[in-house]
Amino acid sequence: MHSKTYSVSGTHCHACEILIEKEIKALPGIKMVEASTNNQSVKIVGKYLPDISKLNNIFKESGYEFSNQLVTRNSQLLTPNLFVSIFISLLILCIFYILNSSGILPNISVNNSSSLGIFFAFGLVAGLSTCAALVGGLVLSLSKQWQKLYSNSDSVTTRLTPTIIFNLGRVILFALFGAILGLVGSYFRLSITTGSIITILVSVLMLALGLQMLGVKYFSRFQLSLPKSITGSIADEKNFSGKFAPFVLGGLTFFLPCGFTLTAQSLALASGSPLTAALIMGTFALGTFIPLLLIGYSSVASSTNKTTSAYFSQVAGILVIVFALFNIKSQLAVLGYELPSTPTATAQISTVPVVNGVQIIKMDASSTGYTPDTFTIKAGLPVRWEITDRGTAGCTNAVISRTLFTGQISLVPGTTSVREFTAPTTPGTYRFSCWMGMISGSIEVVN
């Protein structure tokens, strides 16, 4: 047996390793193949070792180039201008902020109460991300195999049939598996505190994913995926033959989680509802449909244009980090840990009137915030809180405050909900928010 380590350029994710290992193992006389994206190398053990020209010919369309010269990862990666990426990210965030303030996007946070449109957009980013999406490389590999079943005279639609079936399998079976996750979660009635902790943990994973997309060396070693011994078996199309093979294989990609998929799966579990969880996973998979279909259509790696791919990865990484930090800040507010902030010019402070010994708080709630959102009450006196729903949505359909009362004040559009409690005897600022912390306000207790 002979052993040799080759340098290889063009790899960028876990999917590249699987694709390279699978193709080389198919060659005669090969005993073992171990690809490493971090080291930009491939170790081959076998009776007959392929030469450089043969390897480059096999992976020509995939964009991988083999050589005997030692190549470091840093010399391989394009370094886009960070200031350009930050400018693009700020532009996108400004658009989100405008849409959010106008009420078009009532919830920009990715959590189990996000609108389906947010999960669709989340899936779209996951499908486009070459550094995070294992499935993109899998689709690339499979599409090449499926094309052997057709001739050049067949129409584009005909040749795309396996790819379309693959994506339909993802959408339908993701929804089914999501419903199972929701069913499991329904037996564990999560408290508001537990739900917030889960969301924080998921956001930490998103933060690690964002840093990985930015090329932070430490996090580049962190892979949110199953062991290659399992993913390699699932990715081997030889294990799936027949008319419905693409459909089944598409559904099984549920078990090839990248950071994006893991986030969606965690939130589906936390939802505690089979229907909600099915919609979360189904809509997420639907968001990946277009990017994966384009990969199948082109039959080339999504990183063909390396400059565009490098900029996209950097911008997407910045956005993922921003949203992760936003989630963490929101959940800390739910848990009663408010981070220091500067009062906004739009804050509306209301002095609460006292009627027959009862302090009356009147507030309007909508998907974009509370009016007023700051109140002053006296310590130890009874409080009657009247909240009129002017159009809440998602997580804004309830008001919580762990430091003022237990449970939540459920809101119904067009009606006024009431909660009575006794003001704390200790002076201070007490926070309240929707149950995901997206919008918030405060009550100042004075003697």
N, C-alpha and C positions, 0 to 999 in steps of 0.2 A: 504494500500500500504506500502511496505517496501523499504528501501533504504540502500545500502551498497557500500562502496568503496574498491576495490581490488587493490593490487599492481600487476603489470604485467611486466615481463622482456622480452627482445627480440624485442621490438618495436623500430623503428628507423626513421620513416617518416610519412607523412600525409596519405599515402596509408594504413599503419598499422591501423590507427585509423578507417578508413572507413571499412576495412575488419573486424575488431573486432566488431564494432558497428552493421554491417549488420548481422553477424552470431548470435550475442546474441539477437538481436531484433526478430529473427526468432523463438526463444524459446517461449513456451506458458507462458502467464501471464506477459510478460515483457512490461513495459510501456515506459521506457526511458533508453537509454544507452549513456554515454558520455565518450569517451576515450581521454586520453591526453598523447602524447608522451613525452612532456616536464616534466610532473609530474610522468611519468611511472605508471599511474593509470587508472582504469576504474570504473566509477560510474554507478551502475545499480539500477533502480527503477522499481518495479513491484509487482504483487500480490504474485508471487512465485519467490524466488531468487535461482539461481543455486548454487550448492556447488562447492568448489575448484576442486575436482576430476573430476566433469563433465566438467568444463571449460577447464581444462588441457587436457582432452581427446579430446575435440572438436578442440583445437588448437595445438595438438601435432605435426602434420606435418608442421604447420606454424612456429614453433619454439618459440611460446609465452608460458610463464609459469606464472600462477597466484598463488598468495599467500596472506595471511592476514598480513604478515610482511611488515612494511614500507620499501620501497626500493627507494633510490635516484638515479637520472639519472647518476650521476658521478660514482656510484659503479657498474652500469650496463655496461658502455661502456668500451671496451678494449682500452688501450692506446698504440698504436704502437710506436716504437722507432722513434722519429722525425728525427734523423740524418739519419736513414736508408731511410725514405721517401724522405728526401731532396736529398740524393745520387741518388735514383732512378729517381727523378724528373730532376736532373741535367743531368743524363745520357740521358733521353728522350729529353731534350732540346738541348743537344749537337747533337743528331741525327737529330733533326729538323733543327738546325743551319747548319749542314753539307749539308743536302738535299737542304736547302734554298740557300746556297752559290753556290751549284753546278747547280742550276736552275731547279732541279727536282720538288721542291715545290716553285714556284715563289711567293706565298703569304701565309704566315703562320697565318695571322690575320683572324679572323672570322668577316666578314663584307659582305655587299650585293654585293661585287665584288669578293669575294673569289671563288676559283675554286670549282667545284662540289665535288672534292675529299676531300676538307677541310670540306664541309658540311656533307659528308658521315662519315668522321672521327668524327665530332662533334656529329652526331647522334649515332655513335657507343659508344662514351663515355657516352652520355645521357642514352642509353639503359642499360649500365653496372652499372651505378651509383645507388646504392640502396638507398642513402640518398636524391637524387634529383628526381628520376623518380617515379611519381605517378602511371604510367601505369604498371610498373613491378608488383606491388601488385595487381592491377586490373586483369592482365593476370593470375596471380597465382590463384586468387579467381575463375575466370571464367573457367580456365582449369579444376579445380576440379569439377565444375558443369557439364562441357561438357563431362567429362570422364564417368559420370553416364549414358550417352546415348550409351555407347559401352560396350562390354564384353571383358574379358581378352583374348578371342580367336581372337579378331580383330587385324590386323597388326598395327605396330607402325604408319605407314603412314596414315592409316584410322583414328586412334585415334587423330592424329595431324591435321586432316583436318580442324576442327573449328579454331584452332590456326593459321594455314596458311591463312585461309580466313580472320581472324581478322587482320592479318598483311597486307594482300593485301588491305583490306579496308583502313588501315592507309595510305599506300603509295598512293593509287589512290585518296582518298578523301582529304588527306593533300595537294596533288598537286592542286586539284580543289579549295579548300578553299584558298590556296596560291595564285592562279590566281585571285581570287576575291580581296584579299588584294592588289595585284599588281595593279589591275584595279582601286581600290579606290586611291591608291598612285599615279596613273598616272594623276589624276585630280589636284594633288598638286605638281607642278614642284618644287622640292626642290632645293634650291641654294646649292652651295658647303658648305657655312657656316652652313645652316640648316642641311644638311646631316651629317656634322661633329658633330654638337651638338647632333643629334639623336644617332649617334654611341657612343659618350661619355656617354650619358645616359644609353644606353644598356650595355656599358662596366661597368658602376657603378653597374648595376644589376648583371652582371657576377661576379664582385668583391664581392658583398654581398653573392652570391651563393657560391663562393669559400671559404669565411670565414665561412659560414654555414657548408660546408663539412669538414672543419678543426675542427669543434666542438666549435667554439667561442660562448659562452653562449648567448650573446645578439642576434646574428643573428640566433641562433637555434629557436628563437620564430618567425622569419620572414618567412612566407609561401607564395611563389609565386604560388598561386592556387585559384580556385574559392571557395566560401563558401561551407561547407560540406552539407548544405541543397540542393545544386545543384549537387555537385559531387556524393553525395550518391544516388540521383535519377538516374543519368547517369550510375553509377557503378552497379545498381541493374539489374542483368540479367533478372529478371522477367518481366521487362518492354520491353524486346526485345525477341521475340520468332519467330520461323520460320527458314527456310533454309538460309536466308540472314541476320539473326540477327547478327552473328559475324562480317560480313562485315560492316554493319551499325554502330555497336558499336565501331569497330576499328576506323572508320572515326570520330565518335563523340569524341574520345579521343583528338581531335584537341582542344576541349574546356576544357581540363583538363591540363592547362599549368604548367609545372615545369619551373624552371629558364632557362633550355636549350631550351625548346620549345618556351618560351616567347622571347628569344633572336632571334631565327630563324624567328618567326612571325614578330617581329619588323623590321628586316632587309628585309623581304619580302615586307612589307609595304613601306619601304624606297626606295626599288628598283624602284618603279614607273612603272614597266613593268609586265603585267600578265604572260608572258612566263618566265621571269627571276624568278619571285616570285613562280611560279608553280614548276620550277626546284629546287629552294632552299628548299621548303617545302617537295617536293617529294623525293629528295635525302636525306634530313635529316631523313625522316621517313624510307627510305630504310636502312640507317645506323643503325637504331634501330631494324631492322628486325631480325638479327641473335641473339642478346641478348634476345629479347622477345620470339623468337622461342625456345631458349634453356630453358627459364623459363617455357614455356608451356610444353616442353618435360619432364622436370624433375618433374613438378608439386610440387615443393618445393620452399621455399623462396630463392631468390638469395643470401641471407646472411647466408646460411647453415654453410659455413666455416667462422666463425666470425672473425678469425684472418686475413684471406685474404681480407674479406670485409672491415675491419678497415683500413688496409694498402692501399687498393685501394682508399677508400674515402679520405684519407689524401693526397696521391699522386695526385689524380685528383683535389683536392682542391687547392694544390700548383700550378698545371699547369693552372687551370682556372684563378687564381689570376695573374700569370705571363702574360698570354695572355690578360687579362683585362687591366693591367697596360701598356702593349705594345700598345694596341689599343688607350688608352687615350693619351699616349705620341705622337703617330703618328698623332692623330687628333689635338692636340695642335699645332703641327708643321704646319698642314694645315691651322689652324686659325691664324698662324703667331706668336705663342707663343712657342719659341724653348726653351726646358729645357737645363740647363747647361750641357755640355758634353766635354770630352777630345778629341782633334783631333786624328783621327785614322792614323795609319802608311800608310794606303792604299790611303789616300786622295791625289788626283792629282790636283795641282794648275796650272791654265793656265793664262798667261798674254794675254789679248785680243789685237789683232792688229787693227789699225785704217786705213781704206781704203776710200779715198775721204771724209774724215770727219765722216765716219760711223764706229762704233766699231763692229767688226764681231766676234760673239761667235759661235764656232763650237763644237758640243757635240754629242756623241753617247749614245743612250738609249737602255737598255735591261731590261728583267724582274728582273735582279739582281742588277741593279744600273746604274749610269751615269759615262761616261768617256769623259773628266775630270768631276769632280763634284764640283770644286771650281774655281771661276774666279775673276779677278780684272778688273774693268772698271772705267772710269772717269765720274764724276758727270756732268749731264746736257747735255751730247752728245747723238746723235741718236745711237740706237743699232739695229743690225740685228742678230737675234738668229736663227741659223740653226741647227736643231736636226735630226740626222739620226737614224731611228728605226732599231736596230740590233736584234729585237726579243722580243718585249714587250708582256705582257699578263695581262689580268684582269685590275686592277686599274692602271697599269703602262703604259697604252696606251694613256696617256695624261700628260702634265706638267702644273702645276698651280703655281702661286705666287701672292697672294692677294696684296702684297706690291709693285709689279713691273708693273703688267698689269691686266686688267679685263679678265674674261673668262678663257679659257684654250687653250693650244697648243695641238691639236689632232694629234696623231701619227699613222702612217700606216706602217706595217712591210716592210722593203726594200726600203722605200722612205725617202726623207728629207723634213721635215716641217719647215716653216719659220714664225717667228713672229717679227715684227718691233715695237719698242717703244722708248721712250726717257728715258735715265737713270735718276734716282732721283737726285735732287740737294742737298739733305742732305747726307753727308757721313755716312757710316755704313754698317752693314752686312744684306743682304736681302736673305731670304730663298726661295727655290723653291722645289717642290716635285711632286710625282704622286698625283692624286686627292684623294687618301686615306692615304697619308703620309707614305707609306711603305718604299719608297726609297726617298732620298732627297739630296740636295746640297746647295751651297750658292754662292752669288755674292757679293764681297766686292766693295763698291763704295767709291772712293777716289777723292780728289780735284786735 
